[in-house]
Amino acid sequence: MKRIAVLLVAVIFVIIASPVSAEEKEMVNDEIFYNILVDRFNNGEQSRQAQIDLDDPRAYHGGDLQGIIDKLSHFEELGYTTLILSPIMDNAPDGYHGYWVENFRKVNPQYGTIEDLKKLVEKAHNRDIKVVLEFVTNYVSNTHPMLDNPNKSDWVNKTNPEASQQWLDQTKRLNQTNPEVQTFLEETADFWIEEANIDGYLFHAADKANKDFLQQLSTHINKQDPSFFQLASILEPANYDGWLSDIETLDAVEDHTLQPSMVETLADPGAPVEAIYDTWTENGKKQGLNYLDSKQTERFTTKLLKNGRNPLTTWKLALTYLYTAPGAPMIWQGSEIPMGGESLSDNHRFVQWNSADDDLKKFADRIAALRSEFPALQHGDYELAGSDGSMSVFKRSFEGETVFIAINNDTHSRSIIVDDISNDKQLKGLLGDNLVRENDNGKFRIGLARETAEVYVIQNDTGLNWLLIVPIAGIFIIFIAGIFYINRKNKKQEADA
């Protein structure tokens, strides 16, 4: 009996200590993430004016948690499944970005209260939307009370190598090798999970954390809930490849290596879409958080406008690629409008809700629905099925389901022949209702007009739809006969006259 008890304990320990399984990691690909800079998103509570200065791009502008609650229907309409909030912890004055933390366990009063956060999470969950908090584990504000506490003199390192990085000039780096600091951060992670029932963390600047501690913290969270999202941002793109591979409990990392290729290709009319695929394969076919712009980049809309492209047309191409490629799509607030912005202050303007394009919103909703409807677009194998000029067709397959994604970034029409389709099948377009049947040579040729995209599924070739054609033909015949009759009647009346 004693041996059995020991064995059971051992088994339980192995289960608890196990890293995230491949299936659990794949869960992140089910999501469409929407990235929010809380202070610059939407002002829902007008009474908090103390730190607001709309003329100063470095000051608070009034966005808050209530403002996010007010837009939950917007997220639902466009198919966003998970919100990522910029750090909401209490910050030093003018810390609108959230990286100057003064109190790790208090909501920034400028954004609201813990009750507002609970309300947001509850109402989001009612719409099947998850909420992830960006968690600053590496730094504290220069004004944090612990810096004046002699009993915590070893909690903070003497130097901060990242002081030259954006928003980190007024911070000190935490000593994550100190057991007391480790415990404090673990308990802080537990605090927000227990208090607000959130669904995940995005670890800020994970590549600058102590790797052993980050693994420890991530494992600690994973033991409590393996389905809890653990995402990461990194400061240096070069660290994306390999630095975090040992931390198996992380679900996904922002892919800084793919983003430049997507932007340069899709913002340029006539650039081969195949170039993005080549970048993906060269970087080891990783599946991370894919994005076109963020709070630290020039907006994609501004980039494409510089090249003389139409924002509506180009965003449709971009969203088609983003929502159908391996990994999980992440949309920066305002991109669905679509907003422009070159400088940081221009990028961080309030979302211009009154400027939204209804056509783009409808397209975003449609492509999000397709991603959710077809598991192959979330988890399927990914391969290049063919290219012609600046048009490419990609193939995704998963558990017997195959989807083709065609994107023509060229300045004129293109067509591509795809193989491995039975002659009793046809390709049904889901965005533009296109239909591709086998031609006289037994081939399936996908053709697209310039600057358009389509997603195809394989279905049985039903031939001509006679149930639809016969009534239409009948109406047409009756119409012609009616014209013929009236014409003859008119001629007879003229002759009688």
C-alpha positions in Angstrom: 0.0 0.0 0.0 2.9 2.3 0.8 4.5 1.7 -2.5 1.2 2.5 -4.3 0.9 5.8 -2.5 4.5 6.7 -3.4 3.8 5.8 -7.0 0.7 7.9 -7.1 2.5 10.9 -5.7 5.3 10.5 -8.3 2.8 10.3 -11.1 1.0 13.4 -9.9 4.3 15.3 -9.7 5.2 14.3 -13.2 1.9 15.5 -14.5 2.1 18.8 -12.6 5.7 19.5 -13.5 5.3 18.6 -17.2 5.7 21.4 -19.8 2.9 22.7 -21.9 1.8 19.9 -24.4 1.8 20.5 -28.1 -2.0 20.5 -28.1 -2.1 23.2 -25.3 0.4 25.3 -27.2 -1.7 25.0 -30.3 -4.7 26.5 -28.4 -3.2 30.0 -28.9 -3.6 29.6 -32.6 -7.4 29.5 -32.1 -7.3 33.2 -31.1 -7.4 36.5 -32.8 -5.7 39.0 -30.5 -6.4 42.7 -30.3 -3.7 44.8 -28.7 -4.8 47.8 -26.6 -2.9 50.8 -25.3 -5.4 51.6 -22.5 -4.8 55.3 -22.2 -5.2 55.9 -25.9 -8.1 53.6 -26.7 -11.4 55.1 -25.5 -12.5 57.4 -22.7 -15.5 55.9 -20.9 -15.3 57.8 -17.6 -15.0 61.5 -18.0 -14.4 62.4 -14.4 -10.7 61.5 -14.1 -9.0 64.7 -15.4 -6.1 65.2 -13.0 -3.3 64.0 -15.2 -4.9 64.4 -18.6 -3.3 66.8 -21.1 -4.4 66.2 -24.7 -1.8 68.6 -26.0 1.1 66.7 -24.6 1.8 63.4 -26.4 3.7 62.2 -23.3 0.8 62.7 -20.9 -2.3 60.8 -20.1 -5.1 61.3 -22.6 -8.0 59.7 -20.7 -8.5 56.1 -22.0 -9.7 53.8 -19.3 -11.2 50.4 -18.5 -14.7 51.6 -18.9 -13.9 52.8 -22.4 -12.9 49.2 -23.2 -16.1 47.8 -21.7 -18.1 50.3 -23.9 -16.5 48.7 -27.0 -17.0 45.0 -26.3 -19.7 44.8 -29.0 -17.1 46.2 -31.5 -14.6 43.4 -30.6 -17.3 40.8 -31.0 -18.5 42.2 -34.3 -15.0 41.9 -35.8 -14.3 38.5 -34.4 -11.5 39.4 -31.9 -11.3 36.6 -29.3 -8.7 37.9 -26.9 -7.8 41.4 -25.7 -4.2 42.2 -24.7 -4.2 45.3 -22.4 -1.1 47.4 -21.9 0.2 47.4 -18.2 -2.7 48.6 -16.0 -0.7 48.7 -12.7 -0.4 52.0 -10.8 2.4 54.1 -12.5 4.4 57.2 -11.9 3.1 60.5 -13.2 2.9 60.5 -17.0 3.3 56.8 -17.2 0.5 56.4 -19.7 2.3 53.5 -21.4 2.3 51.5 -18.1 6.0 50.7 -17.8 6.8 52.9 -14.8 5.3 50.7 -12.1 4.9 52.1 -8.6 2.5 49.6 -7.2 2.3 46.1 -8.7 -1.0 45.2 -7.0 -3.2 48.3 -7.6 -5.0 49.4 -10.8 -3.8 52.7 -12.1 -6.4 55.2 -10.8 -6.3 56.9 -14.1 -7.8 53.7 -15.7 -10.3 52.9 -12.9 -10.4 50.4 -10.1 -10.0 46.6 -9.5 -13.8 46.5 -9.7 -13.7 48.0 -13.2 -11.2 45.3 -14.2 -13.5 42.6 -12.8 -16.4 44.1 -14.6 -14.5 44.2 -17.9 -13.4 40.5 -17.6 -16.8 39.3 -16.6 -18.6 41.2 -19.5 -15.9 40.0 -21.9 -16.3 36.4 -20.8 -20.1 36.7 -21.4 -19.2 37.4 -25.0 -16.6 34.6 -25.2 -13.8 37.1 -25.2 -10.6 36.6 -23.1 -8.6 39.2 -21.4 -4.8 39.2 -21.1 -2.7 41.6 -19.1 0.8 42.8 -20.1 3.0 42.0 -17.1 6.1 44.1 -16.4 8.3 41.6 -14.5 11.7 43.2 -15.1 11.4 46.8 -14.0 10.1 49.3 -11.5 9.8 53.1 -11.6 12.6 55.2 -10.3 10.0 56.4 -7.8 8.9 53.0 -6.5 8.8 52.9 -2.7 11.0 49.8 -2.5 14.0 51.9 -3.7 13.8 53.9 -0.4 13.5 50.8 1.7 16.8 49.8 3.2 15.5 46.2 3.8 15.0 45.9 0.1 18.3 47.4 -1.1 19.2 44.1 -2.9 15.8 43.9 -4.7 17.0 46.2 -7.5 20.2 46.0 -9.6 22.5 49.0 -9.5 22.4 49.5 -13.3 19.7 49.1 -15.9 21.2 48.1 -19.3 17.9 48.9 -21.0 17.7 52.5 -19.8 18.1 53.7 -23.4 15.1 51.7 -24.6 11.7 53.3 -25.2 9.9 54.1 -21.9 12.6 52.4 -19.7 14.7 55.6 -19.1 12.9 56.1 -15.7 13.2 52.6 -14.4 15.4 50.3 -12.4 15.8 46.6 -13.1 14.6 44.1 -10.5 17.1 41.6 -9.2 15.3 38.4 -10.4 18.0 36.2 -8.8 16.8 37.3 -5.3 14.4 34.7 -3.9 12.4 37.5 -2.2 11.9 39.2 -5.5 11.0 35.9 -7.2 8.3 35.2 -4.5 7.0 38.8 -4.8 6.5 38.5 -8.5 5.0 35.0 -8.3 2.5 36.3 -5.7 1.8 39.3 -7.9 1.0 37.0 -10.8 -1.3 35.0 -8.5 -3.0 38.2 -7.2 -4.3 39.4 -10.6 -5.4 35.8 -11.6 -7.3 35.4 -8.3 -8.7 38.9 -8.1 -9.9 39.5 -11.7 -10.1 36.0 -13.3 -7.9 37.1 -16.2 -7.0 34.6 -19.0 -3.3 35.2 -19.6 -0.2 37.3 -19.3 2.0 39.0 -21.9 5.5 39.1 -20.3 7.1 42.4 -21.3 10.7 42.3 -22.5 11.0 38.6 -21.8 14.4 38.4 -23.5 15.7 40.7 -20.9 14.5 38.7 -17.9 16.6 36.2 -16.0 15.9 33.0 -18.0 15.8 30.7 -15.0 13.4 33.0 -13.2 11.1 33.4 -16.2 11.0 29.6 -16.5 10.2 29.4 -12.8 7.5 32.0 -12.9 6.0 30.4 -16.1 6.0 26.9 -14.6 4.4 28.3 -11.4 1.5 29.7 -13.4 1.2 26.6 -15.6 0.8 24.3 -12.6 -2.3 26.2 -11.6 -3.9 26.4 -15.1 -2.2 24.9 -18.2 -4.8 26.7 -20.4 -3.8 30.1 -19.0 -2.1 32.0 -21.9 1.5 32.9 -21.4 2.7 35.2 -24.2 5.9 37.2 -24.5 7.2 40.4 -26.1 10.9 40.9 -26.8 13.0 44.1 -27.0 15.6 42.8 -29.6 14.3 41.0 -32.7 17.5 38.9 -32.8 16.5 37.3 -29.5 13.3 35.8 -31.1 15.2 33.0 -32.6 16.3 30.5 -30.0 16.6 32.6 -26.8 13.2 31.6 -25.5 13.1 28.0 -26.9 14.0 26.5 -23.5 11.0 28.0 -21.8 8.5 25.4 -22.9 5.6 26.8 -20.9 5.4 29.9 -23.0 2.6 29.7 -25.6 3.8 32.3 -28.2 6.2 35.2 -28.7 5.7 38.3 -30.8 7.3 37.5 -34.2 9.5 40.5 -35.0 11.2 38.6 -37.8 8.1 38.1 -40.0 6.6 41.5 -39.5 9.1 43.5 -41.7 8.7 41.0 -44.6 4.9 41.3 -44.4 4.9 45.0 -44.3 7.5 45.6 -47.0 5.7 43.1 -49.3 2.1 43.9 -48.8 2.6 47.7 -48.8 4.3 47.5 -52.2 2.1 47.0 -55.2 3.7 44.3 -57.4 5.9 42.8 -54.7 5.8 38.9 -54.8 3.8 37.5 -51.9 6.1 34.5 -52.0 8.8 36.6 -50.3 6.8 36.4 -47.0 6.7 32.6 -47.2 10.5 32.5 -47.9 11.1 34.6 -44.8 9.0 32.3 -42.8 10.8 29.1 -44.0 14.2 30.8 -43.5 13.4 31.6 -39.9 12.5 28.0 -39.1 8.7 28.0 -39.8 8.0 29.3 -36.3 4.4 30.1 -35.2 4.3 33.2 -33.1 2.1 36.3 -32.7 1.9 37.8 -36.2 1.3 41.5 -36.5 1.6 44.3 -39.1 2.1 47.2 -36.7 2.2 47.8 -33.0 2.5 50.6 -30.5 6.2 50.9 -31.3 6.1 50.8 -35.1 5.0 53.0 -37.9 1.4 52.1 -38.8 0.9 49.8 -41.8 -1.6 52.2 -43.3 0.9 55.0 -43.4 3.5 52.7 -45.0 1.1 51.7 -47.8 -0.1 55.2 -48.4 3.5 56.3 -49.0 3.6 53.7 -51.9 0.4 55.1 -53.3 -1.8 52.1 -52.4 -5.5 52.1 -51.5 -5.9 51.4 -47.8 -9.1 49.4 -48.1 -7.8 47.2 -50.9 -4.4 46.6 -49.3 -5.8 45.9 -45.8 -8.0 43.2 -47.3 -4.9 41.5 -48.8 -3.0 41.9 -45.5 -5.8 40.6 -43.3 -6.2 37.6 -45.6 -2.5 36.7 -45.2 -2.5 37.5 -41.5 -5.6 35.5 -40.7 -4.6 32.4 -42.7 -0.9 32.1 -42.0 0.6 29.8 -39.3 0.6 31.4 -35.8 -1.9 33.7 -34.3 -2.9 37.2 -35.7 -2.6 40.2 -33.5 -4.2 43.5 -34.5 -3.0 46.8 -33.1 -5.8 49.1 -32.0 -7.2 51.4 -34.7 -6.0 49.2 -37.6 -9.6 48.2 -38.3 -10.5 51.9 -39.0 -7.8 52.0 -40.6 -5.7 54.6 -38.8 -2.4 56.0 -40.0 0.6 57.2 -37.9 4.3 57.5 -38.5 5.8 59.0 -35.4 5.2 57.5 -31.9 2.9 60.3 -30.9 1.0 60.0 -34.1 0.6 56.3 -33.7 -0.6 56.8 -30.1 -3.6 59.0 -31.0 -7.0 58.1 -29.6 -8.8 55.5 -31.8 -10.8 57.5 -34.4 -14.1 55.7 -34.0 -16.1 58.0 -36.3 -13.7 57.3 -39.2 -14.3 53.6 -39.4 -14.8 52.0 -42.9 -17.9 49.8 -43.0 -16.6 47.8 -45.9 -13.3 46.9 -44.2 -15.2 46.0 -41.0 -17.4 43.6 -42.9 -14.4 42.1 -44.5 -12.6 41.7 -41.2 -15.6 40.0 -39.7 -15.8 37.6 -42.7 -12.2 36.6 -42.7 -12.3 36.1 -38.9 -15.4 33.9 -39.3 -13.6 31.8 -41.9 -10.6 31.4 -39.6 -12.8 30.2 -36.8 -14.9 27.9 -39.1 -12.1 26.0 -40.7 -9.5 24.4 -38.3 -7.1 24.1 -41.2 -6.6 27.9 -41.0 -5.6 27.7 -37.4 -3.6 24.4 -37.1 -3.0 23.0 -40.6 0.2 22.3 -42.5 1.3 25.2 -44.6 2.9 25.1 -48.0 3.3 27.2 -51.1 1.1 25.7 -53.8 2.3 27.9 -56.6 3.3 31.5 -57.6 2.9 33.6 -60.8 4.4 37.0 -60.7 3.2 38.7 -57.5 0.4 36.2 -56.9 0.8 33.2 -54.7 -1.5 30.3 -53.6 -1.0 28.7 -50.2 -2.3 25.3 -49.1 -3.3 24.4 -45.5 -4.3 20.9 -44.6 -5.6 19.5 -41.3 -7.3 16.2 -40.5 -8.6 15.7 -44.0 -9.6 19.3 -44.6 -7.8 21.3 -47.2 -8.0 25.1 -47.8 -6.3 27.1 -50.5 -5.5 30.8 -50.0 -4.9 32.9 -53.1 -3.4 36.4 -52.8 -2.7 38.5 -55.9 -0.6 41.5 -54.9 0.2 42.2 -58.6 -0.9 45.2 -60.6 -2.8 43.0 -63.1 -4.6 39.7 -63.2 -2.8 36.5 -62.6 -3.6 32.8 -62.5 -2.0 29.7 -60.9 -2.7 26.0 -61.5 -3.1 23.9 -58.4 -2.7 20.1 -58.2 -3.8 17.2 -56.1 -7.6 17.8 -56.6 -9.8 15.0 -57.8 -11.6 15.5 -61.1 -15.0 15.2 -59.4 -14.3 18.2 -57.1 -14.4 21.9 -57.4 -13.0 24.9 -55.5 -15.5 27.1 -53.9 -14.5 30.7 -53.0 -15.6 32.0 -49.6 -14.8 35.6 -49.9 -15.8 36.5 -53.4 -18.0 33.5 -54.2 -15.7 32.4 -56.9 -15.9 28.9 -58.4 -13.0 26.9 -60.0 -13.7 23.8 -61.9 -11.5 21.4 -63.8 -10.6 22.7 -67.2 -10.3 20.8 -70.5 -6.8 19.8 -69.6 -7.8 18.3 -66.3 -6.3 21.2 -64.4 -7.7 23.6 -61.8 -6.6 27.2 -62.6 -7.2 29.8 -59.9 -7.4 33.3 -61.5 -7.7 36.6 -59.6 -8.0 40.2 -60.6 -5.3 42.6 -59.5 -5.0 43.3 -55.8 -7.6 40.7 -54.7 -7.6 37.6 -52.5 -9.8 34.5 -52.1 -10.0 31.5 -49.8 -11.1 28.3 -51.4 -12.4 25.0 -50.0 -12.7 21.7 -51.9 -16.3 20.4 -52.5 -18.0 18.0 -54.7 -18.6 19.3 -58.3 -22.3 19.6 -58.5 -22.2 20.7 -62.1 -24.6 23.3 -63.4 -27.4 24.3 -60.9 -30.4 23.4 -63.1 -32.8 24.1 -60.3 -31.6 27.7 -60.5 -30.9 28.0 -64.2 -34.3 26.6 -65.5 -36.5 29.2 -63.6 -34.1 32.0 -64.7 -34.2 30.8 -68.3 -38.0 30.5 -68.2 -38.3 34.1 -67.0 -35.9 35.2 -69.7 -37.9 33.3 -72.4 -41.2 34.8 -71.2 -39.6 38.2 -71.2 -38.5 37.9 -74.8 -41.8 36.4 -75.9 -43.6 39.4 -74.2 -41.4 41.8 -76.1 -42.1 39.9 -79.4 -45.8 39.9 -78.7 -46.0 43.6 -77.9 -43.9 44.4 -81.0 -46.2 42.4 -83.3 -49.3 44.0 -81.7 -47.9 47.5 -82.3 -47.1 46.8 -85.9 -50.7 45.4 -86.5 -52.2 48.5 -84.9 -50.0 50.7 -87.2 -51.2 48.6 -90.3 -54.8 48.9 -89.3 -54.4 52.7 -88.9 
